[in-house]
């Protein structure tokens, strides 16, 4: 039987935490005199009061033990609560007058998708711009990981929460204790954000833009303070953003190993090596396509290709150029990249390279099994055997991902969205990328879509961010069955 007491406790505390984070936007509003400080105060007050009320709900006396079911519910309800309450500043400020638009922008932020309904970003007040970036930074590493790291007062087991939210199938741990792992992940995440912010500032960005882009880059979110996104900045800044997007798409175990100078663990990791090879190969192919389908020079063609390949693979979604004008061949490649994803254990969305790697190896070995039906042929990753349970989980994940994409596309078509736009909108939402194809391409946004479509896409963003099963398992009869 599900114990709802720890669920309300954690969701309430996390809701209060979101309210407190809203308060950090007030100094930004006051410094820039942007006129939205009142909206943040009201939003924070409502959110904190709601969080306290949820926290104080008494369902039972027992609140210490958390099993897998309760862990999934905590993660799902926490993210839903975060998405709903994070929409308040948009709506109460008056700059987003449609509540559905506010919810869409909010869920796009916390899931680090980067899709937007705002047509003129530079018109927004500085407080709202900062909140957009902050929600992505919070969602990048995950509010549950933050809570496990900083809120031991929750008094519940961290493993269930961490595994329910952690992105991708990876057994790598920085530290054997889950709380210590969460702390070190957040310290590493924070440190990289500060380094990037400093570099961007010294390369010519103003401090406000540097902070915002550091937040959304390390979160692989893609929200920018400029209408033209990364195209507004110098080539040096674009290269810097691309490099840090690449780092953000790495497994944080690999990033930690680099920090500790354990290079052997880095170069023996098959997923990381595959990640590097994919980026190099696609950059070369796309660069040739850009060069021959535009009037750009060699360096600009390479830079745009390099930047856009990394932006799409890591699901960051920054835009340095309109890739829909690079020819149909490049456009198809860009669409395929919406499904790749970067490394497991990163802040990126998407399917993740490790799943593609296991699937490809298993498919190739199947030919060998056909020739040698009695042989015991097993898959190895990093010289270790892949357990049958993990292999089954990955294959089922890929199948569910495909079905989710197809069903989402069909639903959008029934809601009168054209086929190409439906394909692009669902692919980019499920992969938490941002730009898609059709009428939601790199120079378009989602404002023209109907309210039902925006709500469907908001749900798809959440499903994609929490790796499908965390949300979809709630719709199965097995989850609610009383044992």
N, C-alpha and C positions, 0 to 999 in steps of 0.2 A: 504494500500500500504506500502511496506517495505521501511523504511528510511535507506539508506546505509551510510549516513554520520557518525552517531555514531558508526556504525560497523567498518568502516575504521579507525576512531579515536582510538577505543579501541584496535583493532588488531595491529595497528601500534605501539601504546605505549607498548603493551605487547611484541611485537617483539623486540623493543628497549631494554626492560627489560631483555629479554633472552640474547641479545648481551652483555649487561653489566655484566650479570652473567658469561658469558664466560671469561671475563677479570679476574675474581677471580681465574681462573685456571692458569694464567700466573705466579703468585708468586710461586705456587706449582711446576710448571715446572722449574722455575729458581732455587729454593731451592734444588731440587733433580737432577738438571742438566739433565733432561730427554729428552731435545732436541725438545719438541713439543710446546714451547712458541710461535714460529712464526706462527704455524697453528692456535693457539687460537687467536692471534692478527688479523690475516687475517679473520678468521671466525667471530670474534666480529665486525670488521670493516664492512664486507659485511652485517651482520645481522642488525647492527645499522642503516646503510645507507638505507637498504631496509625498515626497520621499520619507519624511518623518512619520506621516500617517500610515504609509505602507509598512514601514519598519515596526511600528507599534501594534500592528494587527496581531492579536493573540489567537492562534488557531489551536495550538497544543503547547504543552510544557517542554517537550523534547525538541531541541533545535541544534543538536551537536553533530549528528551523523548525516552525511550526504552520500547517497548512492548515485549510480549512473543516471537513473531517471531524473532525479532531482537536479543533478548537475546539468543535464541538457535543458531542463526547464528554466533553471537559473540563468543560463547563458542566453537562451532564446528570449525570455521575458526581459532580461536586462537590456538587450540590444533593442528590443521593441520600445521599451520605456525610454531608452536613450534617444532613439529616433524621434519619438513623439515630442518629448520635452525639449529636444534640441531645436525643434522647429519654432518654438515660441518667439525667440528674438527676431526671426525673419518676419513673422506675422505681426507681432506687437509693435515693431518699428515702423510698420506701414509701408515698407519697401517691397513686400510680397503680400499682395492683398488677397490672394486666393489661398485658403488653408491647405488645399491639396498640393499646390506649388510649394508651400513652405515645408510640408512633409516630404515631398520628393527631394527638395534641396537638402534637407536634413539627413535623410537616409542615404543620399548620394555622398554626403560628407562622411558620416560615421563608417560607412562601408568602404570608404576610399575609392568609390567609383569615379567621381569627378564629372559625371553628367550634370548639366545645369539647365535651369529654366530661365535664368537671368540673361536678358538680352544686352544689357549695358553694365558690365561688371565695374567699370571705372566710375560709374555714377553712384555706386553703393558707398555708404559711410564707412570710415576706417574700422569702426567697431565691428560691424557686420562682416567685413572682409577678414578681419582677424578671427572672428568666430568660425567662419567657413574653414579657414586653415587649421584652427585648433581642433575642430571636430575630426578632421582627417588625421591629424597627428595622434589624437586619442585613439581613434579607431584603427590606426596602423598597427600598433603592437597589441591593442586589445584592452578594453577596460577591465576584463576579468584578470588578465595577467598583471595589470597595474594593481588591482585590488589584492591579489595574492601576494604581490611584492610589498605593498605598503599598508595593508589593513589586516594584520593578524588578529585584530579584535573581532573579526568575523567568526572565529572559532569553528571553522568548518574545514574539511579536507580539501586541499587545493588541487589534488590530482584530477578529480572528476571535472572540475571547472577548466583546468588547463587543457586537458585532452579534448574536451567538448568544443573548445574554441580554437585550439592550435591549428595553424594552417598547414595541411599536408601530412602525408604518412612518413614520419621520420622518427627514428629511435634515438637520435643524437641528443645528448644532454650535456649542458655546460657544467652542471653540478648535480650530484645525485639527489639532493633535496630540492623539491619542487619550488619552495619559497625562495631559496637561494638562486635557483635558475631564473625565476621571474625577476628578481632584483637585478641580476647581472644583465639580463636581456634589456631591461629598461635603462640601466646605466649606460650600456653600449649604445642603445638607441638615442638616448639623450646626448651622449658625447659626440656621436656622428652628426646629429642635428646642429650642435654648436659649432663643430668644425666647418660644416657646409655654410652655415650662416656667416661665419667670419670670412670665408673665402669669397662668397658672393658680395659681401660688403666691400672688401678690398678690391674686387674686380669691377666695381662701379655701380652696383645696386645701392639704392638708399636703404637705410636700416630697416624700415618697415617692410619693404619688398623682400629683403634678404631673410627676415624672420619668417614671413609667410611662405616663401618658396622653400626654405629649409624644412619647415613643417611638412609641406605637402609632397616634397621630393622623397624624404626618408619614409614617409607613410605610403609611398607609391600611390598618391591620391590624385594629383594633377590639377587641383584648383589653383588658379593663378589670380593675381590682382590686376591683370591686364586683359583687355578684350582679345588681343592677338596672341595671348599665352606666351610661350617662350620665344616666339618670333619677334617680340618686342625688344629682345636683349641682344648683346654683342655676341660674336662667335665664341669668344673666350668663355662667357657665361654659359652658353649653350653646351660647350664641351664639358664644363664643370658639372652642369646639371645631369648630362648624360652619364658621366662617370659615377656620380653618386646614385643615380637611378639604378645603374648596374649593381652597385654595392648593396642597395636596398633590396634588390632582387635575389641576392645570395642568401643561402642558409645562414642564419646567425651563428650557428656552430662553426661554420667556415670563417666567418668574419672574426669570431672570437679566437679561433686558431691562428689567424693572421696576426691579430693583436698580440697573442702570446708567442708569436714567431715559431709556431709548430707547422712549418711549411710542408712537411711530409704528409700531414693529414689533409692538407689542401689539395695537393697534386695527386693524391691517391683517391680522391672522391670523384666517382664517376659522374654524378649529377652535375657537379661544378664544371668538370671538363666538358661535358655535353653542353652545358649552358654557354660556355665560352665559344665552343665550336659553332653553335647555332647562331649566336650573335655575329660572329665573323662571317659565316657563310651568307646569312641573310643580308648583312650590310653590303657585301660585295655585289650580290645579285640586285638588290634594290638600287644601289648606287649606279650601276650600269643602266638600269631602267630609267632612273631620274635623268642621267646625263643624256641619253638618247631620245628622251621624250620631253625635254625642256631645253631652254637656251642657257642653262646655268653652266658655270665653269666646273672644273674637276673638284676643287676644294668644297665649293658650295653643294655640289651633288653628293659628295661623300659625307659632308656634315649633316645635311638633311636626312640622308639615308641612315647614317649611324644614330642620329638622335631619335628618329621616328621608329626605327627597329627596336631600340632599347625601351623607348616609351611604351610601345605596344606590348612587347613581350613581358615587361615588368608590370604591366597593367597600370602604369602611372597616368598615361593619357595626356601628357603635355603635347602641344602642337607647335612645330617649328615651320610647317608648310602644309599646304593642302594636298595630301597624298592621293586624293581622288582624281587629280589632274596629271598623274604620272603614268597614265596608260592602264589599260584593263589588266594586263599581266601583273603589274605592281599592286593594283587594287585588290586582286584576288589574294596575293601574298599577304597584304595587310589584313584582309579579312581572316585568313587562316591564323595569323598571329594573335587574333583575339582569343583563340582557343588554346594557345600554348601555355602561357603562364610562366613564371620564373621558377625559382627553387622552392621546395618545401621548406618550412621553417623560416621563410622570409615574410615581409609585409605584403608581398604581391598576391594578387588573386589568380583566377584562372585554374586550369587543370593541374598544373605543375609538371615540370620536366621529369621528375622521378617516375611519375605514373606513365608518361609517354615512353620512358626508357624501359620500364618493366614490361609494358605491353608489347613494345617492339621486339625485345629479346624473347619474350614468350612466343610471339608469332613466328619468329625465325626458327626457334627451337622446335616448333610444331612440325615443320617440314622434316626435321631430323627424326622426330618421334614417329612420323609416318613411315619412314624407311626402316626404323629400328623400334618396332612396337613393344618389344620386351625390355628395352633399355630404360634405366632410371636416369632420366635427363632432367636436371633441376636448374633453375635460374639462379645466378649469382649477381649480386650488386656489391661493389667494394670488397670482392672476394669472400663474401658471406652469402650463404644460401637464403633465398627469399622463402619465408614460411608459406605453405599453401593457403593459410588463412589470410595473409596479407595480399597474396596474389588474387585470391577471390574477391577481397575487398576492393582492390584497385580495378578489377574488371567490372565489378558491379557499379563502382563509382562512375566509370567511363560510360557505362550503359545508361545510368540514371541521368548523368550530365547531358547525354545525347537526347534522351526522352524529354528532359526539362526544356532543352533548347527547342525541340520540335513543338511541344505542347505550348510553350510560351509564344512561339511564332504564330501558331494557329489561332491562339486566343487574340493576339493583336490584329491578325487579319480579320477575324470576326468583329473586331471593334473598329473596322474600317480604316486600318492602316495599310498602306500598300506593301506588297511582299518584300521588296528590297529593304525598305525602311524597317519592317518588322524583323527581318533577319538581322540587320545591323543593330537595332535597339535591344533585342533579346540577347544577342551574342555579347555585346559590350556590357550589358547590365549583369548577366550571369557571370561574366569573367571579371567584373569590377574594373573595366578599362576606362570608359568615359566616352571618347568619340567612336562612332561606328561607320556605317555606310548608308547610302540613301539620304533621306532628309534629316538624319542625325549624324552627319559626317563631321569632319574636323573643324569646319568653319560654320557649322550649324549648331543649334541646341535643341532642347526638348520642349520648349515653351509652347509650340504649336499643337502638341498632342492633347487629346481630351483627358479629362480628370480620371475616368476609369483606366485609361492606358497608363497614366502616371502612377496610379496606385498599384497596378499589376507590376510595373517595372520596379517600383519601390520594394515590393515583396521579392521579386526575382533578385534584386541587388542583395537583400538580406540573406536569401538562400545561398547565393554564390559566395558571399563573404564568410559564412559559417560552414562552408564545405558541404553543402546539400543536406547531409544526413542529420545534422543538428536540428534543423527546422523540419525537414520532411518526416523524420521519425515521429514527430508529434501528431502526424495525421494517420498513423498506423494503429490498428486495434490492439496490437501487441503491447504498445507503450502504456496504454491505459488499463490493460487487463490486471485485475487484482490477483496476486499470487497467494 
